[in-house]
Amino acid sequence: GLDGATLLALRFATPDGADAGGALKPAAPPVLETNGLLGPSLRSSGAAVTWPASERVLAAEGGAYSVSLWLRADAAPASGTLWQQGPLSLALAGGKLVARLSNREIAGQDVAPGTWVHAAVTL
């Protein structure tokens, strides 16, 4: 089960990419990889996968907010946005994990091609 404070859980267990509760679906069906780390996963072609804006996934003003995901880059050095909501984003820049909030940036570890990595940021 999910923690009661979880606002969104994307498991890619259904072809339409619906969240774990089935209420929020991406604008277009995502490309899925059947053999992800823990089951089906999103296979990114570089095109954005977007979900409609929803009050359901907004954190309370001044409240805590966390994003976590598993990723595997197929090529090096990989670059691109992994997650973005408003001014917060997680990205790969030249193969290195980067968290950004407005004009602030924190760089993390390098992501080796073909290796699963857990990425998370909490505010």
All heavy atoms as an XYZ file, in Angstrom:
863
protein
N       0.812     -1.181      0.000
C       0.000      0.000      0.000
C       0.859      1.250      0.000
O       2.065      1.210      0.214
N       0.201      2.343     -0.234
C       0.871      3.633     -0.266
C       0.642      4.397      1.023
O      -0.410      4.263      1.663
C       0.350      4.472     -1.447
C       0.581      3.888     -2.838
C      -0.140      4.708     -3.883
C       2.057      3.811     -3.137
N       1.591      5.199      1.390
C       1.468      6.095      2.524
C       0.312      7.057      2.257
O       0.125      7.502      1.121
C       2.793      6.863      2.658
C       2.805      7.829      3.813
O       1.986      8.763      3.802
O       3.641      7.659      4.697
N      -0.453      7.402      3.255
C      -1.589      8.306      3.105
C      -1.204      9.684      2.595
O      -2.037     10.403      2.049
N       0.043     10.072      2.757
C       0.499     11.387      2.292
C       0.940     11.365      0.835
O       1.252     12.411      0.267
C       1.644     11.882      3.169
N       0.952     10.190      0.196
C       1.378     10.092     -1.202
C       0.342     10.764     -2.092
O      -0.835     10.426     -2.056
C       1.551      8.618     -1.615
O       2.548      8.027     -0.779
C       1.955      8.491     -3.074
N       0.797     11.724     -2.900
C      -0.102     12.445     -3.791
C      -0.203     11.779     -5.164
O      -1.221     11.870     -5.828
C       0.372     13.894     -3.964
C       0.453     14.721     -2.678
C       0.992     16.114     -2.987
C      -0.901     14.809     -1.994
N       0.870     11.136     -5.588
C       0.888     10.526     -6.910
C       1.896      9.381     -6.913
O       3.016      9.547     -6.447
C       1.291     11.564     -7.965
C       1.372     11.112     -9.410
C      -0.006     10.711     -9.940
C       1.960     12.217    -10.275
N       1.503      8.240     -7.439
C       2.409      7.099     -7.597
C       2.238      6.581     -9.014
O       1.156      6.142     -9.396
C       2.090      6.004     -6.583
N       3.298      6.662     -9.795
C       3.274      6.191    -11.181
C       4.026      4.881    -11.256
O       5.227      4.842    -11.036
C       3.914      7.231    -12.100
C       3.236      8.597    -12.092
C       4.052      9.594    -12.892
C       1.826      8.497    -12.630
N       3.303      3.816    -11.558
C       3.916      2.491    -11.612
C       3.951      1.931    -13.027
O       4.536      0.897    -13.258
C       3.147      1.534    -10.697
C       3.253      1.949     -9.249
C       2.613      0.915     -8.366
N       2.814      1.260     -6.980
C       1.991      0.916     -6.018
N       0.913      0.204     -6.300
N       2.240      1.260     -4.779
N       3.278      2.551    -13.947
C       3.229      2.137    -15.351
C       2.798      0.685    -15.501
O       3.292     -0.040    -16.342
C       4.564      2.419    -16.042
C       4.932      3.876    -15.969
C       5.916      4.316    -15.114
C       4.247      4.801    -16.727
C       6.237      5.656    -15.018
C       4.548      6.147    -16.648
C       5.547      6.578    -15.798
N       1.866      0.274    -14.658
C       1.358     -1.096    -14.685
C       0.228     -1.271    -15.697
O      -0.162     -2.392    -15.988
C       0.883     -1.502    -13.295
N      -0.299     -0.167    -16.231
C      -1.362     -0.241    -17.229
C      -0.898      0.457    -18.503
O      -0.126      1.418    -18.441
C      -2.661      0.423    -16.722
O      -2.406      1.809    -16.455
C      -3.166     -0.252    -15.456
N      -1.365      0.008    -19.655
C      -0.920      0.598    -20.920
C      -1.196      2.093    -21.053
O      -0.492      2.790    -21.778
C      -1.702     -0.184    -21.977
C      -2.065     -1.467    -21.324
C      -2.243     -1.135    -19.869
N      -2.220      2.595    -20.353
C      -2.539      4.021    -20.476
C      -1.697      4.906    -19.562
O      -1.789      6.125    -19.613
C      -4.026      4.268    -20.230
C      -4.492      3.895    -18.826
O      -3.671      3.458    -17.991
O      -5.702      4.045    -18.560
N      -0.834      4.311    -18.721
C       0.049      5.095    -17.859
C      -0.637      5.727    -16.672
O      -0.094      6.648    -16.055
N      -1.834      5.236    -16.298
C      -2.565      5.811    -15.172
C      -1.780      5.654    -13.875
O      -0.995      4.715    -13.712
C      -3.932      5.136    -15.024
N      -2.003      6.587    -12.951
C      -1.355      6.492    -11.642
C      -1.907      5.292    -10.885
O      -2.850      4.638    -11.335
C      -1.543      7.790    -10.849
C      -2.964      7.980    -10.355
O      -3.919      7.781    -11.138
O      -3.135      8.322     -9.177
N      -1.315      4.982     -9.739
C      -1.682      3.786     -8.972
C      -3.160      3.774     -8.588
O      -3.757      2.718     -8.466
C      -0.807      3.659     -7.723
N      -3.770      4.941     -8.426
C      -5.189      5.020     -8.095
C      -6.092      5.005     -9.310
O      -7.307      4.912     -9.194
N      -5.518      5.114    -10.497
C      -6.288      5.079    -11.740
C      -6.983      6.371    -12.090
O      -7.718      6.437    -13.067
N      -6.762      7.436    -11.326
C      -7.490      8.682    -11.543
C      -6.777      9.667    -12.465
O      -7.413     10.473    -13.115
C      -7.763      9.359    -10.198
N      -5.466      9.607    -12.527
C      -4.706     10.585    -13.301
C      -3.949      9.866    -14.414
O      -3.168      8.951    -14.157
C      -3.727     11.314    -12.374
C      -3.175     12.640    -12.855
C      -4.294     13.643    -13.114
C      -2.224     13.212    -11.820
N      -4.219     10.266    -15.656
C      -3.603      9.622    -16.815
C      -2.846     10.657    -17.639
O      -3.253     11.810    -17.710
C      -4.673      8.978    -17.691
C      -5.433      7.885    -16.979
C      -6.534      7.326    -17.833
C      -7.292      6.284    -17.012
N      -8.475      5.816    -17.682
N      -1.755     10.236    -18.290
C      -1.013     11.182    -19.124
C      -1.846     11.611    -20.331
O      -2.808     10.937    -20.709
C       0.229     10.406    -19.542
C      -0.118      8.983    -19.383
C      -1.155      8.911    -18.303
N      -1.444     12.731    -20.935
C      -2.168     13.272    -22.083
C      -2.204     12.277    -23.241
O      -3.174     12.218    -23.986
C      -1.542     14.591    -22.513
N      -1.151     11.489    -23.405
C      -1.093     10.454    -24.431
C      -0.488      9.201    -23.799
O       0.334      9.307    -22.893
C      -0.232     10.918    -25.606
N      -0.879      8.024    -24.258
C      -0.305      6.803    -23.681
C       1.217      6.795    -23.824
O       1.745      7.079    -24.894
C      -0.938      5.676    -24.505
C      -2.190      6.269    -25.060
C      -1.882      7.721    -25.285
N       1.927      6.478    -22.754
C       3.388      6.458    -22.814
C       3.915      5.177    -23.457
O       3.201      4.181    -23.556
C       3.788      6.516    -21.336
C       2.660      5.830    -20.638
C       1.423      6.193    -21.416
N       5.169      5.211    -23.883
C       5.843      4.008    -24.375
C       6.370      3.271    -23.147
O       7.085      3.851    -22.332
C       7.005      4.370    -25.329
C       7.758      3.121    -25.755
C       6.473      5.133    -26.531
N       5.986      2.019    -23.004
C       6.379      1.250    -21.832
C       7.421      0.201    -22.166
O       7.444     -0.356    -23.259
C       5.157      0.578    -21.201
C       4.048      1.509    -20.730
C       2.901      0.707    -20.131
C       4.566      2.523    -19.737
N       8.280     -0.044    -21.208
C       9.274     -1.120    -21.265
C       8.763     -2.209    -20.323
O       8.610     -1.973    -19.128
C      10.632     -0.599    -20.793
C      11.682     -1.648    -20.578
C      12.061     -2.369    -21.855
O      12.295     -1.702    -22.870
O      12.107     -3.613    -21.814
N       8.467     -3.386    -20.845
C       7.893     -4.442    -20.006
C       8.882     -4.991    -18.989
O       8.482     -5.522    -17.959
C       7.345     -5.599    -20.860
O       8.393     -6.094    -21.687
C       6.189     -5.139    -21.718
N      10.170     -4.891    -19.255
C      11.182     -5.450    -18.358
C      11.948     -4.360    -17.617
O      13.169     -4.299    -17.670
C      12.153     -6.333    -19.148
C      11.451     -7.514    -19.765
O      10.685     -8.193    -19.095
N      11.668     -7.742    -21.036
N      11.214     -3.515    -16.892
C      11.857     -2.492    -16.067
C      12.446     -3.120    -14.814
O      12.442     -4.344    -14.641
N      12.933     -2.292    -13.927
C      13.572     -2.782    -12.706
C      12.615     -3.603    -11.842
O      12.958     -4.672    -11.362
C      14.133     -1.609    -11.895
C      14.793     -1.966    -10.569
C      16.047     -2.804    -10.810
C      15.139     -0.712     -9.795
N      11.405     -3.087    -11.630
C      10.433     -3.746    -10.753
C       9.150     -4.106    -11.491
O       8.095     -4.202    -10.894
C      10.099     -2.823     -9.570
C      11.301     -2.392     -8.727
C      10.896     -1.313     -7.732
C      11.910     -3.575     -8.009
N       9.215     -4.253    -12.784
C       8.034     -4.496    -13.605
C       8.037     -3.499    -14.748
O       9.090     -2.996    -15.134
N       6.865     -3.188    -15.292
C       6.820     -2.233    -16.395
C       7.389     -0.867    -15.982
O       7.280     -0.458    -14.837
C       5.332     -2.113    -16.713
C       4.711     -3.336    -16.139
C       5.542     -3.690    -14.946
N       8.008     -0.188    -16.937
C       8.540      1.141    -16.677
C       8.338      2.009    -17.910
O       8.030      1.514    -18.990
C      10.026      1.071    -16.304
O      10.781      0.575    -17.382
N       8.522      3.296    -17.742
C       8.439      4.236    -18.851
C       9.710      4.134    -19.679
O      10.813      4.103    -19.135
C       8.299      5.660    -18.298
C       8.345      6.788    -19.324
C       7.087      6.764    -20.176
C       8.475      8.127    -18.613
N       9.577      4.065    -20.983
C      10.741      4.107    -21.885
C      10.671      5.462    -22.570
O       9.782      5.735    -23.347
C      10.713      3.015    -22.923
C      11.831      3.270    -23.947
C      12.309      2.121    -24.724
N      13.055      1.054    -24.150
C      14.343      1.106    -23.792
N      15.001      2.228    -23.838
N      14.961      0.027    -23.370
N      11.634      6.309    -22.259
C      11.635      7.663    -22.803
C      12.347      7.713    -24.142
O      13.456      7.215    -24.308
C      12.329      8.617    -21.831
O      12.403      9.897    -22.408
N      11.678      8.337    -25.089
C      12.281      8.562    -26.404
C      12.865      9.967    -26.476
O      13.389     10.362    -27.497
C      11.215      8.400    -27.481
O      10.223      9.405    -27.319
N      12.735     10.704    -25.395
C      13.163     12.093    -25.373
C      11.996     13.053    -25.448
O      12.137     14.232    -25.147
N      10.834     12.566    -25.865
C       9.633     13.403    -25.920
C       9.012     13.476    -24.524
O       9.033     12.492    -23.776
C       8.632     12.829    -26.909
N       8.476     14.614    -24.177
C       7.861     14.806    -22.861
C       6.607     13.951    -22.713
O       5.836     13.789    -23.657
C       7.505     16.271    -22.651
N       6.427     13.402    -21.534
C       5.185     12.733    -21.150
C       4.540     13.658    -20.132
O       5.152     13.963    -19.108
C       5.445     11.341    -20.531
C       4.142     10.691    -20.110
C       6.201     10.453    -21.514
N       3.348     14.123    -20.417
C       2.710     15.104    -19.537
C       1.391     14.582    -18.984
O       0.682     13.831    -19.634
C       2.452     16.429    -20.278
O       1.578     16.173    -21.391
C       3.743     17.049    -20.784
N       1.104     14.986    -17.768
C      -0.160     14.694    -17.120
C      -0.906     16.007    -16.965
O      -0.270     17.062    -16.771
C       0.075     14.066    -15.739
C       0.418     12.615    -15.793
C      -0.438     11.580    -15.572
C       1.675     12.020    -16.101
N       0.225     10.382    -15.731
C       1.521     10.629    -16.054
C       2.940     12.529    -16.429
C       2.552      9.738    -16.311
C       3.974     11.649    -16.692
C       3.774     10.279    -16.627
N      -2.221     15.991    -17.027
C      -2.970     17.232    -16.872
C      -2.785     17.810    -15.470
O      -2.554     17.069    -14.510
C      -4.423     16.819    -17.107
C      -4.452     15.344    -16.878
C      -3.077     14.830    -17.208
N      -2.859     19.127    -15.380
C      -2.761     19.780    -14.073
C      -3.885     19.253    -13.179
O      -5.001     19.014    -13.628
C      -2.886     21.289    -14.236
N      -3.559     19.035    -11.921
C      -4.539     18.505    -10.986
C      -4.266     19.054     -9.588
O      -3.128     19.027     -9.124
C      -4.473     16.976    -10.958
O      -5.289     16.460     -9.922
N      -5.303     19.520     -8.941
C      -5.184     19.990     -7.556
C      -4.721     18.847     -6.654
O      -4.115     19.071     -5.615
C      -6.527     20.526     -7.060
C      -6.983     21.783     -7.771
C      -6.147     22.993     -7.392
O      -5.769     23.111     -6.217
O      -5.872     23.814     -8.292
N      -4.986     17.627     -7.080
C      -4.667     16.444     -6.286
C      -3.172     16.296     -5.998
O      -2.779     15.725     -4.998
C      -5.174     15.218     -7.047
C      -5.054     13.939     -6.314
C      -5.772     12.831     -7.083
N      -5.185     11.592     -6.669
C      -4.555     10.757     -7.462
N      -4.457     10.992     -8.737
N      -4.042      9.655     -6.988
N      -2.316     16.799     -6.882
C      -0.878     16.600     -6.710
C      -0.146     17.858     -6.251
O       1.077     17.906     -6.295
C      -0.223     16.044     -7.995
C      -0.783     14.674     -8.325
C      -0.390     16.992     -9.151
N      -0.873     18.848     -5.796
C      -0.233     20.054     -5.286
C       0.085     19.894     -3.807
O      -0.762     19.491     -3.021
C      -1.140     21.274     -5.480
C      -1.413     21.677     -6.921
C      -2.381     22.853     -6.960
C      -0.125     22.018     -7.647
N       1.316     20.213     -3.441
C       1.702     20.175     -2.030
C       1.150     21.411     -1.336
O       0.980     22.461     -1.946
C       3.223     20.151     -1.908
N       0.875     21.275     -0.058
C       0.406     22.415      0.727
C       1.506     23.470      0.786
O       2.690     23.143      0.859
C       0.042     21.960      2.134
N       1.107     24.724      0.743
C       2.088     25.805      0.807
C       2.925     25.686      2.071
O       2.409     25.522      3.165
C       1.381     27.158      0.790
C       2.346     28.314      0.711
C       1.646     29.651      0.547
O       0.489     29.674      0.101
O       2.264     30.668      0.869
N       4.234     25.711      1.896
C       5.146     25.593      3.030
C       5.309     24.168      3.535
O       6.077     23.923      4.456
N       4.603     23.216      2.933
C       4.677     21.829      3.379
C       5.828     21.086      2.723
O       6.449     21.560      1.774
N       6.098     19.910      3.223
C       7.155     19.071      2.666
C       6.709     18.516      1.315
O       5.518     18.330      1.063
C       7.465     17.927      3.616
N       7.682     18.259      0.454
C       7.395     17.722     -0.874
C       8.571     16.851     -1.290
O       9.722     17.263     -1.190
C       7.216     18.874     -1.877
C       6.698     18.438     -3.227
C       5.338     18.272     -3.438
C       7.566     18.201     -4.273
C       4.857     17.874     -4.671
C       7.092     17.797     -5.515
C       5.742     17.645     -5.707
O       5.261     17.242     -6.930
N       8.296     15.640     -1.735
C       9.354     14.722     -2.175
C       9.000     14.133     -3.525
O       7.835     13.887     -3.819
C       9.532     13.567     -1.187
O       9.993     14.024      0.044
N      10.024     13.896     -4.320
C       9.901     13.193     -5.588
C      10.983     12.127     -5.578
O      12.129     12.410     -5.231
C      10.133     14.145     -6.788
C      10.166     13.370     -8.092
C       9.076     15.221     -6.836
N      10.612     10.899     -5.928
C      11.633      9.862     -6.048
C      11.292      8.992     -7.246
O      10.128      8.808     -7.586
C      11.754      9.054     -4.758
O      10.888      7.978     -4.723
N      12.331      8.484     -7.882
C      12.146      7.637     -9.053
C      13.379      6.777     -9.273
O      14.455      7.072     -8.763
C      11.867      8.482    -10.303
C      12.859      9.593    -10.637
C      13.914      9.116    -11.605
C      12.105     10.767    -11.228
N      13.173      5.699     -9.994
C      14.280      4.853    -10.446
C      14.510      5.172    -11.909
O      13.555      5.369    -12.663
C      13.920      3.371    -10.299
C      13.993      2.886     -8.895
C      12.965      2.831     -7.992
C      15.152      2.398     -8.224
N      13.424      2.333     -6.799
C      14.765      2.061     -6.913
C      16.476      2.214     -8.600
C      15.649      1.547     -5.986
C      17.366      1.701     -7.679
C      16.943      1.370     -6.381
N      15.776      5.232    -12.336
C      16.067      5.506    -13.730
C      17.262      4.711    -14.200
O      18.094      4.285    -13.403
C      16.323      7.005    -13.947
C      17.612      7.551    -13.345
C      18.554      7.976    -14.452
C      17.286      8.720    -12.442
N      17.312      4.519    -15.503
C      18.461      3.868    -16.136
C      18.692      4.568    -17.462
O      17.804      4.625    -18.310
C      18.188      2.398    -16.387
C      19.427      1.662    -16.918
C      19.122      0.250    -17.334
N      18.584      0.323    -18.689
C      17.757     -0.579    -19.207
N      17.356     -1.600    -18.490
N      17.317     -0.465    -20.432
N      19.864      5.128    -17.622
C      20.232      5.764    -18.885
C      20.850      4.706    -19.794
O      21.688      3.924    -19.356
C      21.214      6.899    -18.631
N      20.430      4.680    -21.046
C      20.969      3.701    -21.990
C      22.241      4.175    -22.670
O      22.989      3.362    -23.202
C      19.926      3.352    -23.050
C      18.795      2.516    -22.474
O      19.016      1.832    -21.465
O      17.690      2.555    -23.037
N      22.469      5.482    -22.692
C      23.636      6.025    -23.389
C      24.356      7.022    -22.488
O      23.798      7.529    -21.520
C      23.192      6.717    -24.673
N      25.600      7.294    -22.819
C      26.370      8.267    -22.037
C      26.928      9.326    -22.971
O      27.275      9.014    -24.098
C      27.518      7.568    -21.314
N      27.065     10.545    -22.543
C      26.446     11.065    -21.329
C      24.990     11.430    -21.598
O      24.685     12.049    -22.617
C      27.278     12.298    -21.010
C      27.741     12.785    -22.344
C      27.901     11.541    -23.204
N      24.110     11.021    -20.740
C      22.680     11.271    -20.906
C      22.312     12.657    -20.386
O      22.889     13.135    -19.410
C      21.881     10.210    -20.165
N      21.362     13.298    -21.055
C      20.863     14.602    -20.623
C      19.369     14.671    -20.883
O      18.881     14.103    -21.855
C      21.560     15.735    -21.382
O      22.923     15.802    -21.041
N      18.648     15.367    -20.025
C      17.216     15.572    -20.211
C      16.497     15.677    -18.884
O      17.010     15.271    -17.843
N      15.312     16.235    -18.918
C      14.487     16.395    -17.724
C      13.801     15.083    -17.399
O      13.173     14.472    -18.263
C      13.435     17.508    -17.931
O      14.119     18.723    -18.238
C      12.577     17.704    -16.692
N      13.914     14.645    -16.146
C      13.273     13.412    -15.688
C      11.904     13.691    -15.093
O      10.961     12.930    -15.266
C      14.154     12.733    -14.639
C      15.580     12.399    -15.091
C      16.435     12.009    -13.897
C      15.548     11.302    -16.138
N      11.799     14.778    -14.340
C      10.551     15.167    -13.671
C      10.557     16.672    -13.522
O      11.576     17.254    -13.160
C      10.459     14.525    -12.288
C       9.315     15.033    -11.460
C       9.329     16.056    -10.547
C       7.974     14.566    -11.481
N       8.089     16.238    -10.010
C       7.231     15.325    -10.564
C       7.320     13.567    -12.192
C       5.877     15.130    -10.332
C       5.971     13.373    -11.944
C       5.272     14.138    -11.028
N       9.419     17.297    -13.800
C       9.297     18.727    -13.561
C       7.874     19.041    -13.151
O       6.918     18.562    -13.761
C       9.649     19.541    -14.799
C       9.562     21.027    -14.539
C      10.077     21.855    -15.698
O      10.574     21.328    -16.688
N       9.954     23.155    -15.588
N       7.758     19.809    -12.091
C       6.467     20.326    -11.659
C       6.733     21.734    -11.150
O       7.420     21.915    -10.146
C       5.833     19.474    -10.575
C       4.438     19.947    -10.217
C       3.735     19.020     -9.243
O       4.340     18.123     -8.673
N       2.460     19.243     -9.051
N       6.229     22.703    -11.883
C       6.491     24.096    -11.522
C       7.984     24.366    -11.561
O       8.676     23.935    -12.484
N       8.524     25.034    -10.531
C       9.946     25.383    -10.546
C      10.876     24.253    -10.114
O      12.087     24.399    -10.145
C      10.022     26.543     -9.552
C       8.926     26.255     -8.578
C       7.814     25.645     -9.399
N      10.324     23.096     -9.703
C      11.142     21.969     -9.246
C      11.365     20.989    -10.384
O      10.425     20.616    -11.085
C      10.451     21.250     -8.090
C      11.121     19.970     -7.585
C      12.493     20.272     -6.987
C      10.230     19.274     -6.565
N      12.622     20.573    -10.572
C      12.889     19.558    -11.581
C      14.041     18.658    -11.153
O      14.904     19.058    -10.374
C      13.211     20.189    -12.943
O      14.448     20.853    -12.914
N      13.997     17.427    -11.640
C      15.104     16.474    -11.550
C      15.525     16.219    -12.987
O      14.680     15.996    -13.855
C      14.656     15.164    -10.917
C      14.579     15.094     -9.416
C      13.961     13.773     -8.980
C      15.942     15.256     -8.790
N      16.822     16.239    -13.245
C      17.297     16.084    -14.615
C      18.621     15.348    -14.644
O      19.271     15.158    -13.613
C      17.457     17.461    -15.260
N      18.994     14.935    -15.828
C      20.339     14.452    -16.109
C      21.002     15.527    -16.963
O      20.408     16.010    -17.925
C      20.311     13.138    -16.884
C      19.997     11.888    -16.096
C      19.854     10.698    -17.036
C      21.068     11.620    -15.055
N      22.189     15.914    -16.592
C      22.955     16.900    -17.351
C      24.347     16.331    -17.563
O      25.121     16.208    -16.610
C      23.017     18.227    -16.605
N      24.630     15.921    -18.789
C      25.930     15.318    -19.079
C      26.202     14.074    -18.269
O      27.332     13.814    -17.873
N      25.141     13.296    -17.991
C      25.295     12.055    -17.236
C      25.271     12.209    -15.731
O      25.416     11.243    -14.993
N      25.063     13.421    -15.230
C      25.050     13.681    -13.785
C      23.637     14.071    -13.355
O      22.959     14.839    -14.032
C      26.020     14.824    -13.461
C      26.184     15.095    -11.977
C      27.213     16.177    -11.725
C      28.604     15.719    -11.993
N      29.156     14.770    -11.043
N      23.185     13.536    -12.215
C      21.892     13.933    -11.666
C      21.943     15.382    -11.193
O      22.925     15.799    -10.570
C      21.523     13.049    -10.463
C      20.934     11.700    -10.797
C      20.876     10.827     -9.544
C      19.561     11.846    -11.400
N      20.868     16.131    -11.468
C      20.794     17.535    -11.071
C      19.378     17.814    -10.561
O      18.399     17.460    -11.215
C      21.110     18.478    -12.254
C      20.968     19.924    -11.849
C      22.495     18.209    -12.791
N      19.281     18.438     -9.389
C      17.993     18.919     -8.864
C      17.996     20.440     -8.996
O      18.992     21.091     -8.666
C      17.818     18.519     -7.403
N      16.896     20.989     -9.499
C      16.779     22.439     -9.664
C      15.499     22.930     -9.012
O      14.461     22.301     -9.135
C      16.762     22.812    -11.141
C      18.045     22.495    -11.865
C      17.984     22.953    -13.330
N      19.222     22.618    -14.013
C      19.337     21.651    -14.913
N      18.293     20.941    -15.267
N      20.512     21.404    -15.475
N      15.600     24.057     -8.351
C      14.442     24.749     -7.802
C      14.631     26.215     -8.147
O      15.536     26.869     -7.616
C      14.334     24.563     -6.293
C      13.145     25.271     -5.633
C      11.819     24.749     -6.192
C      13.193     25.086     -4.124
N      13.814     26.690     -9.071
C      13.945     28.045     -9.604
C      15.372     28.242    -10.103
O      15.809     27.532    -10.979
C      13.540     29.079     -8.562
O      12.179     28.891     -8.213
N      16.126     29.166     -9.501
C      17.482     29.431     -9.980
C      18.558     28.728     -9.155
O      19.737     29.026     -9.284
C      17.751     30.932    -10.021
C      17.653     31.574     -8.648
O      17.231     30.932     -7.690
N      18.033     32.833     -8.548
N      18.172     27.783     -8.307
C      19.136     27.025     -7.503
C      19.321     25.642     -8.101
O      18.374     25.035     -8.579
C      18.663     26.917     -6.066
C      18.599     28.273     -5.412
C      18.212     28.171     -3.978
N      18.214     29.507     -3.423
C      17.425     29.902     -2.477
N      16.562     29.063     -1.947
N      17.485     31.136     -2.030
N      20.550     25.142     -8.023
C      20.865     23.850     -8.625
C      21.803     23.068     -7.709
O      22.756     23.618     -7.176
C      21.530     24.076     -9.973
C      21.849     22.816    -10.717
C      22.409     23.089    -12.095
O      21.702     23.694    -12.912
O      23.565     22.699    -12.335
N      21.502     21.778     -7.543
C      22.369     20.882     -6.775
C      22.693     19.696     -7.678
O      21.793     19.038     -8.190
C      21.676     20.386     -5.491
C      21.350     21.540     -4.577
C      22.543     19.359     -4.779
C      20.492     21.161     -3.390
N      23.984     19.434     -7.863
C      24.408     18.311     -8.692
C      24.659     17.095     -7.811
O      25.197     17.204     -6.718
C      25.675     18.678     -9.461
N      24.265     15.946     -8.314
C      24.466     14.695     -7.596
C      25.477     13.826     -8.308
O      26.375     14.324     -8.977
N      25.281     12.537     -8.201
C      26.244     11.577     -8.735
C      26.109     11.397    -10.240
O      25.099     11.739    -10.840
C      26.054     10.233     -8.044
C      24.756      9.522     -8.460
C      24.546      8.236     -7.695
O      24.714      8.191     -6.498
N      24.177      7.179     -8.406
N      27.157     10.825    -10.830
C      27.110     10.420    -12.231
C      26.234      9.186    -12.348
O      26.182      8.354    -11.436
C      28.506     10.079    -12.748
C      29.380     11.311    -12.911
O      28.826     12.394    -13.181
O      30.604     11.192    -12.760
N      25.543      9.056    -13.477
C      24.707      7.891    -13.758
C      25.379      7.102    -14.873
O      25.452      7.571    -16.008
C      23.277      8.319    -14.167
C      22.452      7.112    -14.567
C      22.611      9.085    -13.034
N      25.876      5.939    -14.535
C      26.549      5.092    -15.520
C      25.509      4.453    -16.444
O      24.454      4.019    -15.978
C      27.363      4.007    -14.822
N      25.767      4.398    -17.740
C      24.829      3.772    -18.673
C      24.533      2.328    -18.277
O      25.415      1.596    -17.832
C      25.572      3.815    -20.014
C      26.602      4.863    -19.860
C      26.972      4.884    -18.405
N      23.247      1.943    -18.415
C      22.841      0.574    -18.136
C      22.707      0.225    -16.671
O      22.450     -0.913    -16.328
N      22.863      1.205    -15.778
C      22.791      0.970    -14.333
C      21.546      1.634    -13.755
O      21.296      2.808    -14.007
C      24.040      1.560    -13.631
O      25.196      0.969    -14.203
C      24.008      1.296    -12.139
N      20.760      0.894    -12.981
C      19.597      1.478    -12.313
C      20.057      2.317    -11.133
O      20.906      1.902    -10.361
C      18.654      0.376    -11.826
C      17.874     -0.239    -12.947
C      18.137     -1.411    -13.593
C      16.705      0.301    -13.570
N      17.216     -1.645    -14.562
C      16.315     -0.614    -14.589
C      15.948      1.452    -13.374
C      15.210     -0.393    -15.394
C      14.844      1.669    -14.189
C      14.480      0.757    -15.179
N      19.489      3.511    -11.016
C      19.842      4.458     -9.964
C      18.549      4.999     -9.351
O      17.589      5.292    -10.058
C      20.649      5.645    -10.551
C      20.929      6.702     -9.504
C      21.952      5.146    -11.151
N      18.525      5.121     -8.021
C      17.396      5.750     -7.337
C      17.718      7.222     -7.147
O      18.763      7.579     -6.615
C      17.148      5.088     -5.980
C      15.949      5.630     -5.285
N      16.041      6.398     -4.153
C      14.635      5.537     -5.588
C      14.811      6.742     -3.787
N      13.949      6.240     -4.639
N      16.819      8.087     -7.607
C      16.998      9.530     -7.476
C      15.849     10.082     -6.645
O      14.699      9.663     -6.822
C      17.023     10.205     -8.838
N      16.141     10.990     -5.731
C      15.097     11.577     -4.896
C      15.497     12.982     -4.482
O      16.676     13.276     -4.347
C      14.862     10.720     -3.654
N      14.497     13.821     -4.290
C      14.712     15.152     -3.738
C      13.539     15.441     -2.800
O      12.407     15.092     -3.082
C      14.850     16.220     -4.837
C      13.586     16.368     -5.662
C      15.254     17.557     -4.249
N      13.852     16.025     -1.657
C      12.827     16.406     -0.678
C      13.041     17.861     -0.304
O      14.158     18.286     -0.041
C      12.916     15.515      0.577
O      12.671     14.163      0.217
C      11.905     15.939      1.636
N      11.959     18.595     -0.288
C      11.999     20.011      0.115
C      11.257     20.161      1.424
O      10.294     19.517      1.679
C      11.326     20.899     -0.942
C      11.871     20.783     -2.345
C      11.016     21.576     -3.289
C      13.302     21.255     -2.384
